[in-house]
């Protein structure tokens, strides 16, 4: 039986490939999803994707994932720095959480240096571009052993 892992994506990540290519590259979220699902299958993980621009939808998905999944990988976008609600929802789940960022948040504006998610995550991956998603799956695989 494969372990289920969900990858959650926050606001504006649906526009990857169009927005700030110097920061995020030209790959789309759909391309990342396809690669992650294929990589997951090769590594005995069932990977699902979810993206929302709405904070409450992400909170509800986190809550429902606590019983459906073995791990959460989250790129909360701008909510990383502002959402107490997402922090609190993640704090409730008792499964491994990996915080993910495409860009290096510590090499950007000062307000991006503070993450409300890091305190509840087992690890943080940032600055490796879209490849960070595969790195997060690898890390999750290790956490689930």
For each residue, the residues with C-beta under 8 A, 3 or more apart:
1:
2: 44 45 46
3: 44 45 46 70 71 144
4: 45 46 48 68 69 70
5: 40 45 46 47 48 69 70 71 72 73 137 140 144
6: 47 48 49 50 61 65 68 69 71 72 73
7: 33 36 47 48 49 50 72 73 74 75 100 133 136
8: 50 51 58 61 62 65 72 73 74 75 76
9: 13 14 29 49 50 51 52 74 75 77
10: 13 51 52 53 58 74 75 76 77 78 79 80
11: 52 53 54 77 78 79
12: 15 19 53 77 78
13: 9 10 16 29 51 75 77
14: 9 29 51 53
15: 12 18 19
16: 13 19 24 25 27 28 29 32 102 130
17: 21 25 26 27 28 29 31
18: 15 21
19: 12 15 16 24
20: 23 24
21: 17 18 24 25 26
22:
23: 20 102 103 108
24: 16 19 20 21 102 103 129
25: 16 17 21 102 129 130
26: 17 21
27: 16 17 31 32 129 130
28: 16 17 31 32
29: 9 13 14 16 17 32 33 49 51
30: 33 34
31: 17 27 28 34 35 130
32: 16 27 28 29 35 36 130 133
33: 7 29 30 36 37 49
34: 30 31 37 38
35: 31 32 38 39 130 133 134
36: 7 32 33 39 40 47 49 133 134 137
37: 33 34 40 41 47 49
38: 34 35 41 42
39: 35 36 42 43 47 134 137
40: 5 36 37 43 45 46 47 137
41: 37 38 44 45 46 47
42: 38 39
43: 39 40 137 138 141
44: 2 3 41
45: 2 3 4 5 40 41 137 140 141 144
46: 2 3 4 5 40 41
47: 5 6 7 36 37 39 40 41 137
48: 4 5 6 7 69
49: 6 7 9 29 33 36 37
50: 6 7 8 9 58 61
51: 8 9 10 13 14 29
52: 9 10 11 57 58 61
53: 10 11 12 14
54: 11 57 58
55: 58 59 79 83 85 86
56: 59 60 85
57: 52 54 60 61
58: 8 10 50 52 54 55 61 62 76 79 83 86 89
59: 55 56 62 63 85 86 89
60: 56 57 63 64
61: 6 8 50 52 57 58 64 65
62: 8 58 59 65 66 72 74 86 89 90 92 93
63: 59 60 66 89 92 93
64: 60 61 67 68
65: 6 8 61 62 68 69 72 93 95
66: 62 63 69 92 93 94 95
67: 64
68: 4 6 64 65
69: 4 5 6 48 65 66 72 95
70: 3 4 5 95 96 144
71: 3 5 6 95 96 97 98 140 143 144
72: 5 6 7 8 62 65 69 90 93 95 96 97 98
73: 5 6 7 8 97 98 100 133 136 137 140
74: 7 8 9 10 62 86 90 97 98 99 100 117 121
75: 7 8 9 10 13 99 100 101 102 133
76: 8 10 58 79 80 83 86 99 117
77: 9 10 11 12 13 80
78: 10 11 12 81 82
79: 10 11 55 58 76 82 83 86
80: 10 76 77 83 99 101 105 112 115 116 117
81: 78 111 112 114 115 116
82: 78 79 116
83: 55 58 76 79 80 86 87 116
84: 87 88 116
85: 55 56 59 88 89
86: 55 58 59 62 74 76 79 83 89 90 116 117
87: 83 84 90 91 116 117 119 120
88: 84 85 91 92
89: 58 59 62 63 85 86 92 93
90: 62 72 74 86 87 93 97 117 120 121
91: 87 88 120
92: 62 63 66 88 89
93: 62 63 65 66 72 89 90 97
94: 66
95: 65 66 69 70 71 72
96: 70 71 72 122 140 143 144
97: 71 72 73 74 90 93 117 120 121 122
98: 71 72 73 74 121 122 123 124 125 136 139 140 143
99: 74 75 76 80 115 117 118 121 123 124 125 126
100: 7 73 74 75 124 125 126 132 133 136
101: 75 80 104 105 124 125 126 127 132
102: 16 23 24 25 75 126 128 129 130 132
103: 23 24 107 108 126 127 129
104: 101 107 108 126 127
105: 80 101 108 112 113 115 126 127
106: 112 113 126 127
107: 103 104 127
108: 23 103 104 105 112 113
109: 112
110: 113
111: 81 114
112: 80 81 105 106 108 109
113: 105 106 108 110
114: 81 111
115: 80 81 99 105 118 119 124
116: 80 81 82 83 84 86 87 119
117: 74 76 80 86 87 90 97 99 120 121
118: 99 115 121 124
119: 87 115 116
120: 87 90 91 97 117
121: 74 90 97 98 99 117 118 124
122: 96 97 98 143
123: 98 99 139
124: 98 99 100 101 115 118 121
125: 98 99 100 101 128 132 135 136 139
126: 99 100 101 102 103 104 105 106 132
127: 101 103 104 105 106 107 132
128: 102 125 131 132 135
129: 24 25 27 102 103 132
130: 16 25 27 31 32 35 102 133
131: 128 134 135
132: 100 101 102 125 126 127 128 129 135 136
133: 7 32 35 36 73 75 100 130 136 137
134: 35 36 39 131 137 138
135: 125 128 131 132 138 139
136: 7 73 98 100 125 132 133 139 140
137: 5 36 39 40 43 45 47 73 133 134 140 141
138: 43 134 135 141 142
139: 98 123 125 135 136 142 143
140: 5 45 71 73 96 98 136 137 143 144
141: 43 45 137 138 144 145
142: 138 139 145
143: 71 96 98 122 139 140
144: 3 5 45 70 71 96 140 141
145: 141 142
